[in-house]
Amino acid sequence: MMEYKGYVGKVEFDDEAKVLCGEVMGIRDVVTFEGESVADIEQAFRDSVDDYLDFCRQHGEDPDKPCSGKFVVRVSPELHRRLSMQASAEQKSLNTVVEQCLASHVSMGPRESRAARRQTRQSRVSARKRKPAKHAGPGSK
């Protein structure tokens, strides 16, 4: 995923057309872009976001998809019960407990999650590169 001006682009490879294609997420309209290389797709994404924002500005439209903050979630009766018990124990509303659970599991923004993945990869690489210290036994030089 890519981020530009607060907008996220999802990119996939079209094996048939042999191009990278993407879509700007979280907006009112369908805005797509494509490119043959990483540099091309990144530029196409930025151009698409800029063009879309200009279009919305010219037409007096809000580019972001509206979200009311309300949606229905269906869960098992057992999970519902456990969440209700947790809410009671914490003296919170069920809504507050569910909101906190969701917030703790929603992915970070693309930039932050890339940095977190990079940090994890670097930690794994560093761990592999570290070799156990050799301990010399008595009498060895």
Secondary structure, DSSP 4 states (H G I P E B T S, - for coil): -EEETTEEEEEEEETTTTEEEEEEESBSS--EEEESSHHHHHHHHHHHHHHHHHHHHHHT---BPP--S-------HHHHHHHHHHHHHTT--HHHHHHHHHHHHSPPPHHHHHHHHHHHHHHHHHHHH--PPPPPPTT--
